[in-house]
Amino acid sequence: MHKYLIKYLNEHISTPLRESEIELVKKTFAPKQFKRKQYLLQAGDVCKYFAFITKGAMRQYSVDDKGAEHTVGLFIERWWAGDRESFIMLTPSAYNVDAWEDTEALLVTKTDLANMIDQIPVLTEWIRKLDANAAIASQRRLNAAISLSAEERYHDLEETYPEFLQRFPQHIIASYLGITPETLSRVRGLSAKK
């Protein structure tokens, strides 16, 4: 499992990791398997671990007072899963993060991640890129939510992350887009006719 993480890290830094650094990465990240619907994080708990997914899919969502789920994040291989705010601030999370498919992941704690970065300074490049990409993705998602139609949001998702449409069911995709499953069905029908 660690080979996927090492490859990913080397793609995001200017100098490849040395053997001693690779060993430190392996010691820092603990492998864990999640069965479908098993939680990485439950609302109300502090996000103690961030997960690098090597196989499978996860989702991040909240549940409102009426029991409706609101999906805020979808994660597949080579993605990071967890609640960033809770992980960094060590505050209770408003979100659940669970495995949508049987999932294999590498887990890291905030303290272990900080210690690893202190010992491998080149990883600050990766952290900066990760933070920048997360900020850009959040900004794009917010803009889409407030300015694009349901059809435009669907097409944006279809172009940007087509694998999500293959990996997650319609009701989760609809929730992620902030529309009803019926609206998604209509949008997909119109899209198929074009």
C-alpha positions in Angstrom: 0.0 0.0 0.0 2.8 2.4 0.8 4.2 2.3 -2.7 1.1 4.3 -3.9 1.8 7.0 -1.3 5.5 7.2 -2.1 4.8 7.5 -5.8 2.2 10.2 -5.1 4.6 12.2 -2.8 7.4 11.9 -5.3 5.1 13.4 -8.0 4.5 16.5 -5.8 8.0 17.3 -4.7 11.1 18.6 -6.5 13.6 16.0 -5.1 12.6 12.3 -4.9 12.5 10.8 -1.4 15.7 9.1 -0.2 15.5 5.5 1.1 15.7 6.7 4.8 12.8 9.1 4.1 10.8 6.4 2.5 11.2 4.3 5.6 10.0 7.2 7.7 6.9 7.7 5.6 6.2 4.0 5.9 6.5 4.2 9.7 4.3 7.3 9.8 1.3 6.0 7.8 -0.6 3.0 9.2 -2.6 0.8 6.8 -6.2 0.3 7.5 -9.0 -1.5 5.7 -12.6 -0.2 5.8 -15.7 -2.2 5.0 -18.4 -0.5 3.0 -20.3 2.0 5.2 -17.6 1.8 8.0 -16.7 5.2 9.4 -13.4 6.9 9.3 -15.1 9.8 11.3 -18.5 10.3 12.9 -20.1 13.7 13.4 -19.3 15.0 16.9 -15.9 13.3 17.1 -12.5 15.0 16.5 -10.9 13.9 13.2 -7.8 12.1 14.6 -6.7 10.6 11.3 -6.5 11.8 7.7 -6.6 8.9 5.1 -4.8 8.5 1.8 -6.9 6.2 -0.2 -5.1 3.5 -2.1 -8.1 1.5 -3.1 -11.8 2.2 -2.8 -14.0 5.3 -2.3 -15.2 7.4 0.6 -17.6 10.3 1.1 -17.9 13.2 3.6 -21.4 14.3 4.6 -23.6 15.9 7.2 -27.1 14.9 8.3 -29.7 17.6 8.9 -32.4 17.7 11.5 -34.8 15.9 9.1 -32.3 13.1 8.5 -31.3 14.2 5.0 -27.7 13.7 4.0 -25.7 16.6 2.5 -22.6 15.3 0.7 -19.7 17.8 0.8 -16.8 15.5 -0.3 -16.2 12.5 -2.5 -12.9 10.7 -2.4 -11.3 7.9 -4.5 -7.8 6.5 -5.0 -5.0 9.0 -4.6 -7.3 11.4 -2.7 -7.2 12.4 0.9 -10.2 11.8 3.1 -11.1 13.4 6.4 -12.4 16.6 7.9 -9.6 19.2 7.4 -11.0 21.7 9.9 -11.5 19.2 12.7 -8.1 17.6 11.9 -6.2 20.9 12.1 -8.2 22.6 14.8 -8.8 19.4 16.9 -12.5 20.4 17.2 -15.5 18.1 16.9 -16.5 17.5 13.4 -19.9 18.4 11.8 -19.3 15.6 9.3 -19.3 11.8 8.9 -16.7 10.2 6.6 -17.4 6.7 5.6 -16.3 4.1 3.0 -18.7 3.9 0.1 -16.8 0.9 -1.2 -14.5 -1.5 0.6 -11.5 0.7 1.0 -7.8 0.4 1.7 -6.2 3.5 3.1 -3.1 4.8 4.9 -3.9 6.8 8.1 -1.8 9.6 9.7 -2.3 11.6 12.8 -1.7 15.4 13.0 1.3 15.0 15.3 2.9 12.2 13.2 2.4 14.2 10.0 4.0 17.3 11.5 6.9 15.3 12.9 7.4 13.6 9.5 7.4 17.0 7.7 9.9 18.4 10.2 12.2 15.5 9.4 11.6 15.6 5.6 11.6 19.4 4.8 11.0 18.8 1.0 7.5 17.6 2.0 6.5 21.3 2.7 6.3 21.6 -1.1 3.6 18.9 -1.2 1.7 20.4 1.8 1.7 23.8 0.0 0.4 22.2 -3.2 -2.2 20.2 -1.2 -3.5 23.3 0.6 -3.5 25.4 -2.6 -5.5 22.6 -4.5 -8.0 22.3 -1.6 -8.5 26.1 -1.6 -9.0 26.2 -5.4 -11.4 23.2 -5.3 -13.4 24.8 -2.5 -13.6 28.1 -4.3 -14.7 26.4 -7.6 -17.3 24.4 -5.8 -18.7 27.4 -4.0 -18.9 29.4 -7.2 -20.7 26.5 -8.9 -23.2 26.2 -6.1 -24.2 29.9 -6.2 -23.9 30.7 -9.9 -24.4 27.6 -12.1 -27.6 25.8 -13.0 -28.2 22.2 -12.0 -27.4 21.2 -15.6 -24.1 23.2 -15.6 -23.0 21.8 -12.2 -23.6 18.3 -13.6 -21.6 18.9 -16.7 -18.8 20.5 -14.7 -18.7 17.4 -12.5 -18.9 15.2 -15.6 -15.9 17.0 -17.2 -13.8 17.4 -14.0 -14.4 14.2 -12.2 -16.0 11.7 -14.6 -15.0 8.8 -12.4 -17.3 10.0 -9.6 -20.3 9.3 -11.9 -19.2 5.7 -12.2 -18.3 5.1 -8.6 -21.1 6.8 -6.6 -24.9 6.2 -7.0 -27.2 8.9 -8.3 -28.6 9.9 -4.9 -25.0 10.7 -3.6 -24.1 12.6 -6.8 -27.3 14.6 -6.5 -26.5 15.4 -2.9 -23.0 16.4 -3.8 -24.4 18.7 -6.5 -27.0 20.2 -4.1 -30.0 19.0 -6.2 -32.7 16.3 -5.8 -32.3 12.9 -7.3 -35.3 13.7 -9.5 -33.5 16.8 -10.9 -30.4 14.8 -11.5 -32.4 12.2 -13.4 -33.9 15.0 -15.6 -30.5 16.6 -16.2 -29.0 13.3 -17.1 -31.9 12.6 -19.5 -31.4 16.0 -21.2 -27.7 15.3 -21.4 -28.2 11.9 -23.1 -30.4 13.5 -25.7 -27.8 16.0 -26.8 
